């Protein structure tokens, strides 16, 4: 009789450890999924940022070239 109760107690402890194992696995899987989602979000952000930077650089080149050409025509001190 005594060994039967002790056996049931060990089964309960085993079930508790298996529950913690499953919970640990679920948390680890959740963290892995969040990491993958974060990586894809960061890659999408960097793609948009690079496109915006290229557009900004092109506009800046146009502005500098138009400013340089207008300065050489109008404000060149050596032409006086």
C-alpha positions as CSV (number, residue, x, y, z in Angstrom):
1,X,0.0,0.0,0.0
2,X,2.8,2.4,0.9
3,X,4.7,1.8,-2.3
4,X,1.6,2.5,-4.3
5,X,1.2,6.0,-2.8
6,X,4.9,6.7,-3.3
7,X,4.5,5.7,-7.0
8,X,1.6,8.0,-7.5
9,X,3.6,10.9,-6.0
10,X,6.5,10.2,-8.4
11,X,4.1,10.2,-11.3
12,X,2.8,13.6,-10.3
13,X,6.4,14.9,-10.1
14,X,7.1,13.4,-13.5
15,X,4.0,15.1,-14.9
16,X,5.1,18.4,-13.4
17,X,8.5,18.1,-15.0
18,X,7.1,17.2,-18.4
19,X,4.7,20.2,-18.1
20,X,7.7,22.5,-17.4
21,X,9.5,20.9,-20.4
22,X,6.6,21.5,-22.7
23,X,6.3,25.1,-21.3
24,X,10.0,25.7,-21.8
25,X,9.8,24.4,-25.4
26,X,6.8,26.6,-26.1
27,X,8.6,29.7,-24.8
28,X,11.7,28.9,-26.8
29,X,9.7,28.4,-29.9
30,X,7.9,31.7,-29.3
31,X,11.2,33.5,-28.9
32,X,12.5,32.0,-32.1
33,X,9.4,33.0,-34.1
34,X,9.6,36.6,-32.7
35,X,13.3,36.7,-33.7
36,X,12.5,35.7,-37.3
37,X,9.6,38.2,-37.5
38,X,11.9,40.9,-36.2
39,X,14.6,40.1,-38.7
40,X,12.1,40.3,-41.6
41,X,10.7,43.6,-40.2
42,X,14.2,45.0,-39.9
43,X,15.1,43.9,-43.5
44,X,11.9,45.6,-44.8
45,X,12.7,48.8,-42.9
46,X,16.3,48.9,-44.2
47,X,15.0,48.4,-47.8
48,X,12.7,51.3,-47.4
49,X,15.4,53.4,-45.7
50,X,17.9,52.7,-48.5
51,X,15.4,53.7,-51.2
52,X,14.6,56.9,-49.3
53,X,18.3,57.7,-48.9
54,X,19.0,57.1,-52.6
55,X,16.1,59.5,-53.5
56,X,17.4,62.1,-51.1
57,X,20.9,61.8,-52.4
58,X,19.7,62.2,-56.0
59,X,17.7,65.3,-55.0
60,X,20.7,66.7,-53.2
61,X,22.9,66.1,-56.3
62,X,20.4,67.9,-58.4
63,X,20.3,70.8,-55.9
64,X,24.1,71.0,-55.7
65,X,24.6,70.9,-59.5
66,X,21.9,73.5,-60.1
67,X,23.4,75.7,-57.4
68,X,26.9,75.3,-58.8
69,X,25.8,76.1,-62.3
70,X,23.9,79.2,-61.3
71,X,26.7,80.4,-59.1
72,X,29.3,80.1,-61.9
73,X,27.0,82.1,-64.2
74,X,26.0,84.9,-61.8
75,X,28.2,85.1,-58.8
76,X,31.7,84.3,-60.2
77,X,34.0,86.9,-58.8
78,X,36.6,86.2,-61.5
79,X,34.3,87.3,-64.3
80,X,34.3,90.9,-63.2
